[in-house]
Amino acid sequence: MTPPRSAPVLLLTGPPGSGKSTVSPLVARRFDRAACVEADWFFTTIAHGFVPPWLPAADAQNHTLLRACAAAAAALATGGYTVVMEGVLGPWNLDLITDELTPSGADVHYVVLRPPLDVVLARALSRHDAMPGVPALREEGPLRQLWEQFQDLGRYEGHVIDTGDLDADDTAALVVSTFVAGTHRL
């Protein structure tokens, strides 16, 4: 059976401090019907037993929350909304995410924002809590580790946009152009 045709889904990712949360609403606002799905919000739903997501013990929690996030994105896409799903969505989790999106028939795109480490550290170490219930990651060790994980993306290296010299509006414009052109389709 052929899945129903849905609006497209853009997976916008990168390490903390890469600009995902700033750029995703700028991208979404360029479409008539669009929604932003922030993966970080799903972490706020854990009322008890939360494990910081960068710790190895958080693996099952992270998978559960990413599946829930992708399911929400799929529902919105099926409803006709172009979806920008943003979060730390590394290639190590793409199968899990696309497994949730595939039944919706959504056309899935993947863009990695990757500024230099000094930019990531400056942004992340100076930020306030991103949202209630999720403290901003301001520890240099985990920030460096997450940045490193986005350095050698193998077959997804062509999905990278170096945002080191771009402001948020220029980054959003570049992301939209690659999204519309389909150059970063999965």
Secondary structure, 3 states (H helix, E strand, C coil): CCCCCCCCEEEEECCCCCCHHHHHHHHHCCCCCEEEEEHHHHHCCCCCCCCCCCCHHHHHHHHHHHHHHHHHHHHHHHCCCEEEEECCCCHHHHHHHHHHHHHHCCCEEEEEECCCHHHHHHHHHHCCCCECCECCCCCHHHHHHHHHHCCCCHHHHHHEECCCCCCHHHHHHHHHHHHHHCCCEC
